């Protein structure tokens, strides 16, 4: 665990994905660095929406496909929950822009799950625009290669 920053300690997270193996990987990555974090998981839109409406969360991580992630994002943002979008199948420039414009604080590719903790720390620690700038500093080249289009803070 990073001794300098322990921002996820004792925080409450909701992680939503229809793939239980992804939920397990994300939870393990977070718990390896932050054993005291509280994590709820959901594999359906209905369960995630119920959790969002009845429980408090410091940070929400939503898959886009399979659980109606953008609909859940709308609920989370309306409840002032910082939210990160996580995707493999919807990895596109359009989904990145929609995530940004809909109020998500980050947009992460699933093939970066091994690096998820620093991204979640940034999402929780920084305000909206600063978090996006940090994300694009770290992943701008990755996105540019994937989307075959320059992705930087001017784009969003």
Secondary structure, DSSP 8 states (H G I E B T S, - for coil): --SS--TTTT-EEEEE-S-HHHHHHHHHHHHHH-TT-EEEEESSHHHHHHHHHHS--SEEEEESTTTTHHHHHHHHHHTT--EEEEESTT-SHHHHHHHHHTT-SEEEEGGGGGGHHHHHHHHHHS-HHHHHHHHHHHHHHHHHHHHTS--STTT-
